[in-house]
Amino acid sequence: MPITEELKNVKKFESVGFTHEQAEALAETIEQAQVKGQEGLKEFIRNELEKQNKDIDSKFLAFDSKLNALEARLMASQKDLLIKIFGIIVGTVGIAVTILKLFP
């Protein structure tokens, strides 16, 4: 709480019958409560941000592992496809050679 607010509060408290010492004590108590509240809010926000970061990190790691698994499956599929294409080529060449031997 700014000093002007504290002085304003002291004057308010004195105007309703508090002694100067009581008004100062009450204004100081209110100021301390406000500071503690702000610190508590900062700590709460910091904790929430840490939780969100951990959650994002875990989701990212899960996504990364899924992506790696997908990449491995794609590589295996490409290998299988190349083997099939090679087999088709070998079979086609075999048929072509056989046809060439039949018709000299």
SULMOKA-V13251 format. One record per pair of residues at least 24 apart in sequence whose C-alpha atoms are under 7 Angstrom apart, sorted by sequence separation. I is the first residue (numbers start at 0). J is the second residue. D is the distance in Angstrom with one decimal. If there is no record, write none. Layout:
I;J;D / I;J;D
//
This chain:
0;30;5.6
//
